[in-house]
Amino acid sequence: MGDTSFLFATPSFLEGLARTLDLGATLDEYNSSITPEQADFLALKNDWQVIGNDLANAIEQEKSNLKVQGKQIELEFD
């Protein structure tokens, strides 16, 4: 997933062009979920996945910085 925009439908180029003339927002389209709880669950799950990816990237970046400085670090996660 990567970001929290998965609840919004991605328009084509022509749909995007048509939206510039759609003053009443009649072309707005959203992806649906079976229940509001499912939509909340999916959004929350995606948010935590993004946080986890950010933390993993930060840890890897810091490990790289320490190696450049000549320091060795061992991090283990269970």
C-alpha positions as a Markdown table, in Angstrom:
| # | Residue | x | y | z |
|---|---|---|---|---|
| 1 | Met | 0.0 | 0.0 | 0.0 |
| 2 | Gly | 2.5 | 2.8 | 0.6 |
| 3 | Asp | 0.1 | 5.7 | 1.3 |
| 4 | Thr | -3.3 | 6.3 | 2.6 |
| 5 | Ser | -4.8 | 7.3 | -0.7 |
| 6 | Phe | -6.0 | 3.8 | -1.5 |
| 7 | Leu | -9.6 | 4.8 | -0.6 |
| 8 | Phe | -9.6 | 7.3 | -3.5 |
| 9 | Ala | -10.1 | 6.1 | -7.1 |
| 10 | Thr | -7.3 | 7.1 | -9.4 |
| 11 | Pro | -8.8 | 8.9 | -12.5 |
| 12 | Ser | -7.5 | 8.6 | -16.0 |
| 13 | Phe | -6.1 | 11.5 | -17.8 |
| 14 | Leu | -9.4 | 12.3 | -19.6 |
| 15 | Glu | -11.3 | 12.0 | -16.3 |
| 16 | Gly | -8.8 | 14.4 | -14.7 |
| 17 | Leu | -9.3 | 16.8 | -17.6 |
| 18 | Ala | -13.1 | 16.5 | -17.3 |
| 19 | Arg | -12.8 | 17.3 | -13.5 |
| 20 | Thr | -11.6 | 20.8 | -14.3 |
| 21 | Leu | -15.0 | 21.6 | -15.8 |
| 22 | Asp | -17.0 | 19.6 | -13.2 |
| 23 | Leu | -18.0 | 22.5 | -10.8 |
| 24 | Gly | -20.6 | 20.3 | -9.0 |
| 25 | Ala | -18.2 | 17.5 | -8.1 |
| 26 | Thr | -20.4 | 15.0 | -9.8 |
| 27 | Leu | -17.4 | 13.0 | -11.1 |
| 28 | Asp | -16.0 | 12.3 | -7.6 |
| 29 | Glu | -15.5 | 8.6 | -7.1 |
| 30 | Tyr | -14.2 | 6.6 | -4.1 |
| 31 | Asn | -13.2 | 3.0 | -3.6 |
| 32 | Ser | -15.7 | 1.4 | -1.3 |
| 33 | Ser | -15.3 | -0.9 | 1.7 |
| 34 | Ile | -17.9 | -3.4 | 3.0 |
| 35 | Thr | -18.2 | -1.6 | 6.3 |
| 36 | Pro | -16.9 | 1.6 | 7.9 |
| 37 | Glu | -15.0 | -0.7 | 10.3 |
| 38 | Gln | -13.2 | -2.4 | 7.4 |
| 39 | Ala | -12.2 | 1.0 | 5.9 |
| 40 | Asp | -10.8 | 2.1 | 9.3 |
| 41 | Phe | -9.0 | -1.2 | 9.7 |
| 42 | Leu | -7.4 | -1.0 | 6.3 |
| 43 | Ala | -6.4 | 2.7 | 6.8 |
| 44 | Leu | -4.9 | 2.0 | 10.3 |
| 45 | Lys | -3.1 | -1.1 | 9.0 |
| 46 | Asn | -1.6 | 0.9 | 6.2 |
| 47 | Asp | -0.6 | 3.7 | 8.5 |
| 48 | Trp | 1.4 | 1.3 | 10.7 |
| 49 | Gln | 3.0 | -0.3 | 7.7 |
| 50 | Val | 4.2 | 3.1 | 6.6 |
| 51 | Ile | 5.5 | 3.9 | 10.1 |
| 52 | Gly | 7.3 | 0.5 | 10.2 |
| 53 | Asn | 8.9 | 1.2 | 6.8 |
| 54 | Asp | 10.0 | 4.6 | 7.9 |
| 55 | Leu | 11.6 | 3.2 | 11.1 |
| 56 | Ala | 13.4 | 0.5 | 9.1 |
| 57 | Asn | 14.7 | 3.1 | 6.7 |
| 58 | Ala | 15.9 | 5.3 | 9.5 |
| 59 | Ile | 17.7 | 2.4 | 11.2 |
| 60 | Glu | 19.4 | 1.4 | 8.0 |
| 61 | Gln | 20.5 | 5.0 | 7.3 |
| 62 | Glu | 21.9 | 5.3 | 10.8 |
| 63 | Lys | 23.8 | 2.0 | 10.5 |
| 64 | Ser | 25.3 | 3.3 | 7.2 |
| 65 | Asn | 26.3 | 6.6 | 8.9 |
| 66 | Leu | 28.0 | 4.7 | 11.8 |
| 67 | Lys | 29.9 | 2.5 | 9.3 |
| 68 | Val | 31.1 | 5.6 | 7.5 |
| 69 | Gln | 32.3 | 6.9 | 10.8 |
| 70 | Gly | 34.2 | 3.6 | 11.4 |
| 71 | Lys | 31.9 | 2.4 | 14.2 |
| 72 | Gln | 30.4 | -1.0 | 14.1 |
| 73 | Ile | 26.9 | -1.7 | 15.5 |
| 74 | Glu | 24.9 | -4.8 | 15.6 |
| 75 | Leu | 21.1 | -4.5 | 15.9 |
| 76 | Glu | 19.0 | -7.6 | 16.2 |
| 77 | Phe | 15.2 | -7.7 | 16.2 |
| 78 | Asp | 13.2 | -10.7 | 17.1 |
